[in-house]
Amino acid sequence: MTQRTVSVGSSVGLHARPAALFVKAAAATGHAVTITLADKTVDARSLLAVMSLGAGSGAELVLDVTGTDEERVADELAAMLESDLDAA
């Protein structure tokens, strides 16, 4: 398992469009991906689960990735979370 700590870069946090873009990317990796906010961990491949975190802009998340080439995947997903996905 590879872990990254990231801050949500989207100005609206992980809501609606930014969450959907991230979830789509996480699901496409074929890896087990979770994100944690405070004491709540959710499957990053589930839109409802990700939105249930209520992660606002600047929220600190822990991203965990398990699978082949997990370092690269973790780096790519972390970069996504840190960018303003609402501007994409």
C-alpha positions as CSV (number, residue, x, y, z in Angstrom):
1,M,0.0,0.0,0.0
2,T,1.1,3.5,-0.9
3,Q,-0.1,6.5,1.1
4,R,-0.1,10.2,0.3
5,T,-1.4,13.1,2.4
6,V,-3.0,15.9,0.2
7,S,-5.0,19.0,0.5
8,V,-8.1,19.4,-1.6
9,G,-7.3,22.0,-4.3
10,S,-10.8,22.5,-5.8
11,S,-12.3,25.8,-4.7
12,V,-15.7,24.0,-4.0
13,G,-14.1,21.0,-2.4
14,L,-14.9,17.4,-3.4
15,H,-18.5,18.1,-4.4
16,A,-20.4,17.2,-7.6
17,R,-18.1,17.7,-10.6
18,P,-14.7,17.6,-8.9
19,A,-15.7,14.4,-7.0
20,A,-17.1,12.8,-10.2
21,L,-13.8,13.5,-12.0
22,F,-11.7,12.1,-9.2
23,V,-13.9,9.0,-8.7
24,K,-13.8,8.2,-12.5
25,A,-10.0,8.4,-12.4
26,A,-9.7,6.3,-9.3
27,A,-12.0,3.6,-10.7
28,A,-10.1,3.6,-14.0
29,T,-6.9,2.6,-12.3
30,G,-8.0,-0.9,-11.4
31,H,-6.5,-0.4,-8.0
32,A,-8.0,-0.4,-4.5
33,V,-8.2,3.3,-3.6
34,T,-9.5,4.9,-0.4
35,I,-9.5,8.4,1.0
36,T,-9.7,9.4,4.6
37,L,-10.9,12.6,6.2
38,A,-10.4,12.8,10.0
39,D,-11.7,9.4,11.1
40,K,-13.8,8.5,8.1
41,T,-12.4,6.3,5.4
42,V,-14.3,5.7,2.1
43,D,-13.8,3.8,-1.2
44,A,-12.6,6.5,-3.6
45,R,-14.3,4.6,-6.5
46,S,-17.7,5.5,-5.1
47,L,-19.2,8.9,-5.9
48,L,-21.7,8.8,-3.0
49,A,-19.0,7.7,-0.6
50,V,-16.6,10.5,-1.6
51,M,-19.2,13.1,-1.5
52,S,-20.3,11.9,2.0
53,L,-16.9,13.0,3.3
54,G,-17.9,16.7,2.8
55,A,-14.3,17.5,2.1
56,G,-14.1,21.3,1.5
57,S,-11.4,23.3,-0.2
58,G,-8.1,22.9,1.7
59,A,-9.2,19.8,3.6
60,E,-6.4,17.4,4.4
61,L,-7.0,13.9,3.0
62,V,-5.1,10.7,3.3
63,L,-5.0,8.7,0.0
64,D,-4.2,5.0,0.1
65,V,-3.6,3.0,-3.1
66,T,-3.0,-0.7,-3.3
67,G,-2.1,-2.6,-6.5
68,T,0.5,-2.9,-9.3
69,D,2.4,0.3,-9.9
70,E,0.8,1.9,-6.9
71,E,3.4,4.6,-6.4
72,R,2.7,6.1,-9.9
73,V,-1.1,5.8,-9.4
74,A,-0.9,7.4,-6.0
75,D,1.1,10.3,-7.4
76,E,-1.3,10.8,-10.2
77,L,-4.4,10.7,-8.0
78,A,-2.8,13.0,-5.4
79,A,-2.0,15.5,-8.1
80,M,-5.6,15.4,-9.2
81,L,-6.9,16.0,-5.7
82,E,-4.5,19.0,-5.2
83,S,-5.5,20.6,-8.5
84,D,-8.7,22.7,-9.0
85,L,-10.8,20.1,-10.6
86,D,-13.7,22.5,-10.9
87,A,-11.7,24.6,-13.3
88,A,-11.0,21.5,-15.6
